[in-house]
Amino acid sequence: MATSVKGEEGAPKGESAGHGAASGHLAHGDPPQKDTTLQHPRCVFQIVKRHYSRYTPELVAEIAFNDLQASPHYPGGLALRFARLKRYRPDKSASDADTIDAVRAHYAAQARAAR
């Protein structure tokens, strides 16, 4: 939890001092403009929205992993060990992605190979 320390005029420290400047102005220029509508293209909301808009449910991600292990914590009953994002696959569709049945078959083959 953040705590606000009050300055001499009742404003939190930093605001009344202008981020350390004794003159009461921001050290790097004027305060940023406020956009209460969140429509300006350089508004943080719009920037984040553009960034995350490329990640859709249709985007296929290729995941690399070392092996599979049984896990009671996941609905599928399996966990990927040392999983990592290898790359996004714009050339694949969601229907091309592996199913839980394919992952279970891979787990069974892994168990047979370990014997």
N, C-alpha and C positions, 0 to 999 in steps of 0.2 A: 504494500500500500504506500503510495506517495504522500509525503507530508509537505505542506506549503508553509514556509517560514515568512511571517509578515515583516515588511520593511517599515520605515519610519512613517510613510504616508498611508499605510494599511495595505499596500500592494505587495504581492509576493516578491521576495528578493529576486533580482534578475530582471523582472519587468520594469521596476522603478529605476533600476540602474542601467537599463538598456544593454543587457548581456555583458556587463562589466565596464561599459563606457561611463565615465563620470558625467557626460553631457546629457544623458537620458536618451540618446539616439542609438539605434542599432549600429554595431561596428561595421557591418557589411552593406549598409544602405538603408533605404526606407523599409518599413514593415511591408510584408506582402499584401497584395490586394485580397480582399475577401470575396468569395463567390458563394453566396448562400444558395444559389440554384444548382451548384455542382455541375454546370454545363460547360464551363471554360475548358478548352482542350488540354491546357496545362494544369488543370486542377488535379490534385492527387487522386481523387476518386476516378477521374477519367483515365489517368495514366494506368492505375491498377486494373481498371476494367478492360482496357486495351490489352494489357499484358496477359490477363487470365482468359480472355476471350478465345485464344488459340487452343486452350485445353478443353476440348469438348468430349462428351461420352463416346463419340465416334473415333477419337484419336487412339491409335493402337501404340502401346509402349512395349518395347522388347526388354524383358527383364532377364538378367543373367543371375545365376545362383550356383552355389557349390554342390548342394544336395538338398534332398527333402527329408523331413522327419515328421513322424506322427505327432499331432498336437491336439489336446482336448480343448484348447482355447479358441480354436477357429471352427466355424460351422462346417467347412469342408474336411476337417480332421487332419489337415496337413499344414506344415509351415515350410517356407523357403529359407534355407540357411544361407546367410551372407548374401542376401538379395541386393541387387543394385540395378539401376537404370542403365541399360546398354545404349539404347537410342529410341527415338520416336520413328514410327513406320508409317509415313503418309501414303506409301504404296499399298498398304494393307487396309482392309475394312474390319469393322468389329466382328463380322461373321467369320473372318479368317483367324481370329484369336483362338488359342487353345481353350478347351472346356475343362471343367473339373474332372471329367472322365479321362481325358488325355493326361492330365497331371497325375491322376491315380495310377494309370497304366505306367507312366514313367517311374512312379514310386515303386510299383511292383517289380519292374525290370531292375531298378536300383537294388532292391532287396535280394533278388535272385543273383545278381552279380556279386554281391557281398558275401555270399555263402561259399 
